[in-house]
Each structure stands twice: as structure tokens, then as C-alpha cells.
């Protein structure tokens, strides 16, 4: 006879507990991953919508007549606005002054795209003299998604720990019950091995 695998020789309660823990772990992992992906997709969609709306408003602003010597002016906002000439030469940059502006690559107009940790959209200027690139950082989106992932991991760890403790207590109880049943069964077998101790083990003496 072939020997059973090691996991088949394990007690039934141990296999049940291991199966429950594995199923709960897989469920928490899948739901956590799906939740973070859906949240990131939603935040990206909202950020793109706000970026396109801001770009549509900025394109109607008049150009600044006296830019700084380095072509950079401060903009009290998280957005970065870059003005380009028709040949692609950077004319002016408006930002908060404490961040590095993104590199704007040629691409579709009015369609946001990701460049590193920036979300950029290009729009034509209203007078036809070049185009604008409006960008915003994605650090807020990344921080929110990372925080949610950390919370999911913490909640999953606490849930698995609590479930593991509960299963350990249940396993000990089931182990005691199983040991009691095995002990009683062994005692019954020993009694049956002795003569005249089990029903039907020997015929009753006939009476005349």
C-alpha cells in the first residue's frame, strides 16, 4: 500500500483550520488589491477631469507681458503652466517656484498623459500662437493609494491574527475531543479482547 501524503495524515481539524486561514488570506489579498486599483482609477479620473478643466480656463487668460528674466513666474497653485511657442520653444513657466517643472513631450492635444509623477495635458492657445502645457503632481494620488494599501495590510494582519487565535482555541478543543474519543475507543477494544466482556464474543452456556 502506498503511504498517504503528509497533509493527508494530518488531523481533520488541522486541515480545516489551515483551509479556513488560507481562504480568508486569499480573500483579503484579492479584495485589498482590487480596492486599491479601483481607488487609484477613480482618483486618476477625477484628477484628469480637474486638470482638463483648469487647462481650459488657463488657455483664455491673457499672456503675462513682463516675464522674469529666466522666463519663470510664481503661481500660487499646485499646477504648473508652461507656455510654448509654435516651434516648441519654452517661453514661460508659471508655478509655485519650489518644484521642478515636468518635461513636456509631443503628444495629443487635450488628452492627459503621465510623465513620471506628473499628469500633463496640452492645449492650444486661443490666439493660435503656440500651446500651453498644464501639469499637476500625482503625489497626492500615490500617497492616498499607499495609505489605503497600508490600512488594508494592517486590517488583514489583525483579522488573520484574531482568526488564528480563535482557530487555535477551537483546534485545542477539537483535539481534546478527538483524544477523548480515541481513548474511549481503545479502551473498548481492550475490553473486547478479554473473554466474556463483549456481547457476542462467546456463547452463553446452555441450561439443561
SELUMKOL-783621 format. One record per residue (C-alpha): residue number from 0; x, y, z; residue in three letters. Coordinates in steps of 0.25 Angstrom, whole numbers. Layout:
NUM,X,Y,Z,ALA
...
This chain:
0,0,0,0,UNK
1,5,14,-3,UNK
2,7,23,8,UNK
3,-2,35,9,UNK
4,3,49,7,UNK
5,7,56,20,UNK
6,-4,66,19,UNK
7,-14,55,17,UNK
8,-9,49,30,UNK
9,-11,62,38,UNK
10,-23,62,47,UNK
11,-36,67,41,UNK
12,-37,79,50,UNK
13,-23,84,46,UNK
14,-27,83,31,UNK
15,-40,90,33,UNK
16,-33,101,41,UNK
17,-22,102,30,UNK
18,-32,103,19,UNK
19,-40,114,26,UNK
20,-28,122,28,UNK
21,-23,121,14,UNK
22,-37,124,8,UNK
23,-38,137,17,UNK
24,-24,141,14,UNK
25,-27,140,-1,UNK
26,-40,147,0,UNK
27,-33,159,8,UNK
28,-22,159,-2,UNK
29,-31,160,-14,UNK
30,-41,170,-9,UNK
31,-30,179,-4,UNK
32,-23,179,-17,UNK
33,-36,181,-25,UNK
34,-39,192,-15,UNK
35,-26,200,-17,UNK
36,-27,198,-32,UNK
37,-41,204,-33,UNK
38,-38,215,-23,UNK
39,-26,219,-32,UNK
40,-34,218,-45,UNK
41,-45,227,-38,UNK
42,-35,237,-33,UNK
43,-27,238,-46,UNK
44,-41,240,-54,UNK
45,-44,252,-44,UNK
46,-30,258,-45,UNK
47,-31,257,-61,UNK
48,-44,264,-60,UNK
49,-39,275,-51,UNK
50,-27,277,-60,UNK
51,-34,278,-73,UNK
52,-44,288,-67,UNK
53,-32,296,-61,UNK
54,-25,296,-75,UNK
55,-38,301,-82,UNK
56,-39,313,-73,UNK
57,-24,316,-74,UNK
58,-24,316,-89,UNK
59,-33,328,-89,UNK
60,-24,336,-79,UNK
61,-16,347,-85,UNK
62,-1,345,-86,UNK
63,8,352,-76,UNK
64,14,364,-83,UNK
65,26,365,-74,UNK
66,32,351,-71,UNK
67,44,349,-62,UNK
68,58,349,-68,UNK
69,58,333,-66,UNK
70,44,332,-72,UNK
71,38,327,-59,UNK
72,28,333,-51,UNK
73,21,329,-38,UNK
74,7,323,-38,UNK
75,0,321,-25,UNK
76,-5,307,-28,UNK
77,-1,293,-29,UNK
78,-2,293,-44,UNK
79,10,297,-54,UNK
80,6,304,-66,UNK
81,17,305,-77,UNK
82,15,313,-90,UNK
83,22,308,-103,UNK
84,24,315,-116,UNK
85,19,309,-129,UNK
86,33,303,-131,UNK
87,33,296,-117,UNK
88,42,306,-110,UNK
89,38,309,-96,UNK
90,34,323,-94,UNK
91,29,324,-80,UNK
92,27,315,-67,UNK
93,17,318,-56,UNK
94,18,310,-44,UNK
95,19,311,-29,UNK
96,34,313,-30,UNK
97,38,301,-21,UNK
98,37,289,-31,UNK
99,43,285,-43,UNK
100,34,286,-55,UNK
101,31,273,-64,UNK
102,37,271,-77,UNK
103,26,273,-87,UNK
104,27,263,-99,UNK
105,20,264,-112,UNK
106,7,257,-111,UNK
107,-8,258,-114,UNK
108,-15,271,-110,UNK
109,-26,271,-100,UNK
110,-22,257,-95,UNK
111,-15,256,-82,UNK
112,-3,247,-81,UNK
113,6,243,-69,UNK
114,20,247,-69,UNK
115,28,242,-57,UNK
116,20,247,-45,UNK
117,13,258,-53,UNK
118,0,258,-60,UNK
119,1,267,-73,UNK
120,-9,272,-83,UNK
121,-6,281,-95,UNK
122,-16,291,-100,UNK
123,-15,301,-112,UNK
124,-14,315,-108,UNK
125,-26,323,-112,UNK
126,-18,332,-122,UNK
127,-12,321,-129,UNK
128,2,325,-125,UNK
129,7,312,-119,UNK
130,1,303,-108,UNK
131,1,302,-93,UNK
132,5,290,-84,UNK
133,-3,289,-71,UNK
134,2,279,-61,UNK
135,-1,274,-47,UNK
136,7,265,-38,UNK
137,1,251,-35,UNK
138,8,250,-21,UNK
139,-6,252,-15,UNK
140,-12,241,-22,UNK
141,0,232,-19,UNK
142,0,235,-5,UNK
143,-15,232,-3,UNK
144,-14,219,-10,UNK
145,-1,215,-2,UNK
146,-9,219,11,UNK
147,-20,211,7,UNK
148,-11,199,4,UNK
149,-4,201,18,UNK
150,-18,201,24,UNK
151,-22,188,17,UNK
152,-10,181,21,UNK
153,-12,185,36,UNK
154,-26,181,36,UNK
155,-23,168,29,UNK
156,-12,165,39,UNK
157,-21,168,51,UNK
158,-32,160,45,UNK
159,-23,148,42,UNK
160,-17,149,56,UNK
161,-31,149,62,UNK
162,-36,137,53,UNK
163,-23,130,56,UNK
164,-25,131,71,UNK
165,-39,127,70,UNK
166,-36,115,61,UNK
167,-24,111,71,UNK
168,-34,111,82,UNK
169,-44,103,74,UNK
170,-33,93,70,UNK
171,-29,91,84,UNK
172,-44,88,88,UNK
173,-45,79,76,UNK
174,-32,72,79,UNK
175,-37,69,93,UNK
176,-50,63,88,UNK
177,-42,55,78,UNK
178,-33,50,88,UNK
179,-44,46,98,UNK
180,-51,38,86,UNK
181,-39,31,83,UNK
182,-36,28,97,UNK
183,-50,22,99,UNK
184,-49,14,86,UNK
185,-36,8,91,UNK
186,-42,4,104,UNK
187,-54,-2,97,UNK
188,-44,-10,88,UNK
189,-36,-15,100,UNK
190,-49,-19,107,UNK
191,-54,-27,95,UNK
192,-41,-35,95,UNK
193,-44,-40,109,UNK
194,-52,-53,109,UNK
195,-67,-51,112,UNK
196,-66,-36,113,UNK
197,-73,-33,99,UNK
198,-86,-36,95,UNK
199,-86,-48,85,UNK
200,-71,-51,88,UNK
201,-75,-64,94,UNK
202,-87,-73,94,UNK
203,-95,-74,107,UNK
204,-95,-87,114,UNK
205,-107,-96,111,UNK
206,-116,-99,122,UNK
207,-122,-113,123,UNK
